């Protein structure tokens, strides 16, 4: 039994008298696992929510609620991580059973450069969100990252009853029962009405929106910014419910018998995973804020009360945090200077489509000075951030493609807009400005071997090398050469 963060799913914040796990307990279906980086899930919980690992010295610290039952003390993280990068190294279980989530070990279906190694940890700044007006941090799962607990206590096994909700692995049919929010696996199986995304159940070897393995017209496309999803199962009975985490109630998307061909009875194995499959398939991307697993099959009334608690939490996008660096005037022309010692005469420029760093000065030829100059535009993918238009190639922007920064003409697509959008923050090494990718928010502009990438500190690629990372992702913004 698992819950799986595949695309962004959001849930609640316990700012009313009872937290979600108090509500589940009062309904006779207590939490046996409770994970959140945004807040306490019990009204009296004051223990650690999660641990962060600092990139500059590998020191760690635990983040707790501001008060018992309250939201995360994000100021502790901000102070601890100031001048460096941080990763989320542990997501603690609040149920008291010790079902903590840590870095997922190797698995057969992992892909990418780290195929035979541990999955990567999520960046601690990757998913800022406002909770009742205060900034807290979710868990942004990028491809090749994930968390797991293979030896939990109290989770359902076999055909045992369970429930779960989340804010949004392979051992044979029916070996898992996981929440999935997305557009499917490309096989055409497990769809609802419209083009998706849909709330689905991953029952191992199949995504299901209902009993039919192909389609359930009653399961609609969901476009809410924050989505509450619930899944519950018992012998030959399971249900999916969901709704907008910011308003309204839950809708029942399916309730009935289990699919045939190995899914009744179930053979759940009890593990808990986040962002990956049971076989460590690790190409998922999304954001997780909180989730629980229960013992027993929760009633609709209990889930409705949890949804009311979620709505009262007032989850909202945190646009203010996106532009937390020095002010950059839209429409201005700028050049971006490297701050890494020994390379600080180099600026971000481009040669054809390739974005690189080159030594540039006022005496450089006019062509190079133009190629090292950029026009600041309102972010194509998010107006709270910025995009960089090439001075010498109007209509072309810096965007990332396979992690490399390139200059391409704007094709008007959604993916181009998102890949060409970057959010500034104060320079991580204390100088200038660092720029985070909007679509991969744990990754920053980084120069490496004279080329530019979106890079993470300690990720799967050579350009994710933690050595001098803080210097390599910090740039001084100055008036342009052209």
N, C-alpha and C positions, 0 to 999 in steps of 0.2 A: 504494500500500500504506500503510495507516494503522492506528493503534489509536485507539479512540474510547472515552472515559469517559462513560457515559451514566447509569448509576446506580452505587452504591457497589460497588467491587470492590477486594479487598485482595490483596496478595501478600507477598513475603518480606522478610527482613532478613538480611544477610550477616554472621552472627556465628560462623560456623564457618570452617574453614580456607579453603574455596573459596567465592567468591561465585557467584551465578547465571551471570554471563557467563563465569567460569572454567569452570563446568560445561558450558555450551554449547560453548565452545571445545574442551574435551577430547572432546566428542562430534562434532567436525568441522563444527559449525554455529555459527560465532562471531557474537557480537552486532555489529550494524552501527548500532544506536541503543540507548541505555540511559539511562533517565530515572528519577530518584527524588528526592524531597525528604526521605526518611526515612533513607537510608543509602547507602553505597557498594555498587555491584553487582559490583565486582572486588575481590579480596582485597588488591591493592596500590594501589587508587585513593585518592588523598588530595587531589584537586582539588576545585573548587567543585561543589556539588550544585545550588544554586539561588541566585537573587538576590532580595532584598526591597527594596521601595521605600517609604520612610517618608513618611507623609502630611503631617507638619508642615512639612517643608522640602525634600521631593523628593530627599533623599539616598538612596544605595543602599549595600548591603553584600552580600557573598557569604557563604553559609553552606557550610561544609566539614564533612567527617567529623571526629569527635573524634580519630581516628587513622586511619592507612591501613586501608582495608577496614572501617571501623567505622560507627557510626550518626551521624546529623547532630548537630552541635554546636548544639543548640537554645538553649543559654544565650546564644550570640552574638545570635541573633534576639531573645530576650527582652530583653536589655540594650539593643539597638539600637532596638527598638520601644517601649520603656517610655515612657509618657507620650504616646503617639501611636498611630496605626493604621499597618499595613503591608500592602502588596500583594505578591504573588509576581510579579515582572516577567520573570524568565528561569528556565527549567528547563534546566539544562545537560546536554548529552550526555556520558556518561562513556566512550563507545567510542573517543574520540580523533578521530572523523570530523567533529566540529563540527556535529552535527545538533541544535542547541539549539532549544528551543521558546520562542517569544515571542508577544506579543499578536497574535491573529488579525486579519488585515486584512478589509475589507468583502467581502461575498459576497451573491449574489442571493437566497438564501432566509433571510437573517437576519430576525428579527422583534423588535418592541419599539421603544422610543424611539430606539434607536441603529441603526435598520435600515440606514442607509447609511454607518455609520461602523465603526471598529474595535470588536471585541468588548472586553468589560471583563476586567480582571485579577481573579484570585481573592484573597480576603483571606488574609493569612498565618496568622491564628489560627483559620481556619474549620474545620480538621479535626485537632484534637489526637488523638494516639493513643499508647499505651504500647508501646514496643519493648523487650522484655526488662526491663521495669520502669522504663524511662526515657521521658520525654516527648519526642516528635518531632511534626512537623506534616506532614500530607498536603495535598492540593490539593482544596479543596471547590469544585466547579464549580456555580455557580448559573446560572439562565437568563440568557442574553445575555452570558455570559463564555466564553472559550475561547482556545486556544493553537494555533500552527501553524508548520510549516516547509515551504515550497513547493519548496525547492531542496536536498534532502538529498543526502548522499553514500553510495552503497553499498546503498541499500534496493532491494528487488525491484521490477522493472518488467515490463510485459508479462505473460507466463505464468511468470515466474521463481519458483523455489522460495523459500519463506520460512517462518519460524515466529515466534510472538510469545506473550508472556503479559502479563497486566496484572492489577492489583488494581482492578480496575474503578474523498464526502462525498456534486453529482449530475452526472455527465458521461456516463451511459449504463451499461447492465448490465455487470457484471464489471470496472469500473474501480477498484474498491477491495476490500480484504480487511481487515475491521476487527472487533475484538471489541466485542460489545454485551452488556450485562447489564441486563435490564429486562423489562417486560411488553408490549413491542411498540409499534407505531405506531398502534394502534387500528383497523387495517384487517382484523384477523383473520388476517393472514399471519404466518408464522413463530412458531408456538406449540409448546409441549411439553405434557407432562401436568400436570394441576392448573391453578391460576390464575396461576402465575408468581410471581416473576420467573424467567427462564430465561437461560442462557448461549447467545448466538446469534452468528451471523456476519452482518455487514452487508456484502453483496457489491455494493452500489450498486443502487438501485431495488428492494431487497428484503431483508428480514430472514429468515434461514434457520436452523432448528434441525436440519436434515438436508437430504436431497435434495428432499424434498417441500416445495414452497413454503408449504404450509398448516400441517402438523403433523408432529411426530416424537414419538410416545409414549415413546420411550426417553430423551428429554431431560426430566428432572424439574424440578419447581419447587424452587428452592434458597432456603433460609431461613437459611443461615449468616451470622453477623455479618461475617466476612471470607471472601472467596471467591477462590480461585485459578482463573483461566480461561486456557486456552491455545487457540490457533488456528494451524493450519499448512496450507500448500497447495503443490501442485506440479501439473504438467499432469494434468488430469482426476482429481485426487485431493485431498481435503481432510479435515480432522478437527477436531473440537471435543472438548476434554477439560476437566474441572473437578473441584473438590473444596473441602473446608473448609481454609482456610489455617492453622488452628490445630491440626489433627489429621488423621491418616489419609492416604490416597493419592488419586491422581487416578482418576476414572472416565472411560471413553471414552463420550461422548454421541452421537457420530456419526463414522464413518470410512467413506469410500466415494467414489463418483464425484461430480462437480460437477453442479449443476442445469443443465438445458437452457436454451435461449432467451437466449444471449448470455453465459453464464458459463463456457463451455469452447470455446476457450481464454480465459484471463483477459487483461485489458488494463490491468493495474495501472499507475498513473502515478507512484508512488514517494513522494508527499507524506506527511508525518506530522502528525496532528492529535490534539488532546486536547479532548474535551468538545463538539465541533461536528461537522457533516457536511462533506463535500467542497464543498457549495454554501453553506457557512456557516450551515446550519440550526442555531440556537443556543438551543433551548428545553430542552436537557437539564439535568439536575441530578444530581449524584453526587459521589463522592469517589475520588480517585486517589492511590495511595501510590507505586507504582513499576511500570515495565513495560519490556520490551525487544523488539527486533526482531532476527531472525537472518538470516544468509545460509545458505540450504540448508534442508532439511526435517528438523527434529530427530526423533530416534527417541523412542519412548515411554520407553525406559530413561533417556535424557537428561532428559526432562521429569519423570520420577519422581524423579530425583536433585535437580532444582530444587525440586520440591514438598517433599522432605525438608528441604532448606535453609530453605524458607519456614516449615515447622512449627517448626524449631529457633529461628527468630527470635522466637517468642512474642509475636505481635501480640495486643493486648488493648485494650479500651475504656479510656480514661483518665478515669474519673469524678472523680478528685480535682481535675483542672483545671477542671471545670465550675463548681465553687463556689470561686473563688479570691479573692473579694472579702470585704468585711466580713461578719461573721456576721449573719444575719437569722433571728429565731426563728419557726419555723412556728407558726401560730395567733395571732401578734401582729397588732395593727392598726398600720398605718404610713401616713404621708403622704410624698410624694416631691417634694422641692423642686428647682427648676431652679438651676443654678450659673452659667449664662451671664451675664456682667456686663450690668447694666441690666434683667435679667429675673428676678433672684433673689428676688423676692417672689411668684413664680408657682409653682403646684404642679400635678402631674398630677391632673386631675379628669375628669369626663365630663358631657356634655349629651345626654341620651338615649343613643343608641348611640355617639356620637362621643366619642372620648377626646381631650382638649385640655389646655392649660395655662391656669389662671386665677389671678388674684390672690386669695389666701386668707389670712385671719388669724383669730385667736381671736374677733374681733368680727364675723366674717362670719355670715350667717344659717345656721341649723342645716342647712337643705337643702344648701347649698353645702359646708359642712364635712363632711357625710356623703358627698357626691359626690367629695370630694377625699381620701377615706379608703379603705383597702384592707386586706383580710385576707390574710396570707401563708399559702399552702397548699403542701403538697408538690407538686412539679411533676406536672401531670396526664400529661405525656408522658415525663418522666424524673425519677425520684425524687431524683436528685442536684441538681436545679434547683428552681425555684419557679414557682407560678402566683399571680395576683393576683385575688382575689374581691372584687367590689364590696360595700361595706358597706351601701349603700342599696338594692341589688338582689341579695339573697342567691341563690346558684346561678348568677350571671352572672360572667363573667371577662373580663379583658383578653385579647384574641387579635388576631392580625393577619389581615387580609383584603385582598387586593390591595395589600399593603404598609402600609395604614393600620391603626392600632390602634383597635379598636372594643370595646364591651362587648356580649357576647352570652351568652344562656343556654347552659349546657353541654348539648350534645345527645348526649353519650356517645360520639361518634365518635372514631376514631383521629386524623383530621386536626385536629379541634377540640383534642384533648389536646395534640398536638404544637405547634399554632399558639398555644396558650395557655401555653406553657412557656418560661421565660427563665432564663438562667444568669448569675449575678453575677460581676463581677470588679472589682478596684480601679478607681476612677474614672479614666478615661483622661486627664483634665486634672489629676489629682492630688487631686481632691476627691471625697468620697463614693463612689458605686458606679455602674458602667455595667452594663447588662443586655443580654446577647446572646440573640438568638432561638435556640431549640433547633433549629427546623426550617430556618432560614436562618442558620447560625452565623457568617457574615461580616457580619451586620446587627445593629444595636443599636437599642434605644429611642432615638428622637431627637425633640425638639420642633422644629417648623419652621412658621413662620407660625401659631403658637399651636395647631397640631394635632400629634398624635403619630403617628410612623411607625416601621417598622423600616427603618433607613437604613444604607447603606454609604458609606465615604469615597471619593468619585469614582466613583459608579455612574451608571446611565442615567437617573435621575429627578431632577427639580428638587430634591427633598429630600435627594439624595445630594451636594449641593454641599459641597466640602471646606472652605469658609469657616466658621470657628468650630465645626467638626465636633466637636472634642474637648470643648469646653464644652457643646455641645448634647446630648451623649450621657452626661453625668455628672450624677448626681442625689444629693442628700443625703437619706438615709433617716432619718426622725424619727418620734416618737410621733404617732399619728393625731390629727386634729382632732375625730374622733367615734368 
